[in-house]
Amino acid sequence: MAETARNAATDDIAEQVKALRDDLGKLAETVRDLAEHEVDALNRRAHKETGRLMKKGRKVARSAAARGRRAVDGIEHAVEAEPLVSVAVAFGVGMVIGRLMQR
């Protein structure tokens, strides 16, 4: 009788261990599925953010290029309007740079 009770307890423990293994397997699968879902969501978010930043970068680059063109146009206009002053300014800037380079 004691042997039968021991066998029953051992069988019960074995069934509980098997159920626990099954539950752990299901839990691991659920965690893996959740992790994959999160990774996918983060990838989509990163892709969207990258696109937004690239669009903003292109806008800033176009704006800087436009300002540069306006600056060049303004300098060209000033040189055409006052060529002698422009030559004198260029000479003065060259002298200052030459002095700085000698040090």
N, C-alpha and C positions, 0 to 999 in steps of 0.2 A: 504494500500500500504506500509506504514511504517512497519507494522507487517510482511508482506511478505518479505521485504528487510531484516528485522531482522532475520527471520527464515532462509533465504538463507545464511546470514552471519554466523549464528550459525551452520548451516549444513556444510558450507565450513570450518569453524574452526574445527568442529568435524572430518571431513574427513582428514584435515591436521594433527590433533592430531593422528588419526589412522595411517596415513602414517608414521608419525614420530615414533610411537611405533613400527610399522613393521620394519622401518629402524634401529631403536635401537636394536631390536631383532636380525636382520641379522648381525649387527655390533658385538653384543655380541657373536654370534655364530662364526663369523670370528675370533675374538680375541681368543676365546676358541680353535679353530682349530689351530691357529698359536702357541698358548702356548703349546698345545699337541705336535705339530711338533717340537718345540724347546726342549721340555723336552725329547722327543725321541732321538733327535740329541745329546743332552748332555749326555744321558745315553749311547748311542753307543760310544761316544768319551771317556767317563769315563771308560767304559769296555775295550776299546782298550788300553788306557793309563795304566790301572791297569795290563793288560796282559804284556805290555812292561816293566813296573817296576818290576813285578814278575820275568820275564825272566832275567832282569839285576841283580836283587837280587840273583837269583840262581847262576848266573855267578860269582858274587863277592864272594858268599859263597864257591863255588868250588875252586876259586883262593885262598881264605884264608885257606881253608882246605889243599890245596896242599902245600902252604908255611909252614903251621904248620907241615905237615908230613916231609918236607925237614929239618926243624929245629930240629925235634925230631931225624931224621936219623943222622943229623950232630952231635948232642949231644951224641947219642949212639956210633957213630964212635969214637968221642973224648974220651969217657969213656973207650971203648975197647982198644984204642991205648995207653992211658996214665991213667991206673987205679989209681995209687998212687996220681997223680996230681989231678984227679977228686975227690978223697976222701979228699984231703987237701982243695980244693976249696969248697966242700960241707961243710966241717967243718968250714971254715972261714965264709961262708955265714950264717951258723947256729949261729955262735958266734955274728955276727953283728945283726942279727934279734933278738937274745936273749937280747942283750944290748938295742936295740930299744924298745923292749917289756917291759923292766924294768922301763923305764922312764914314 
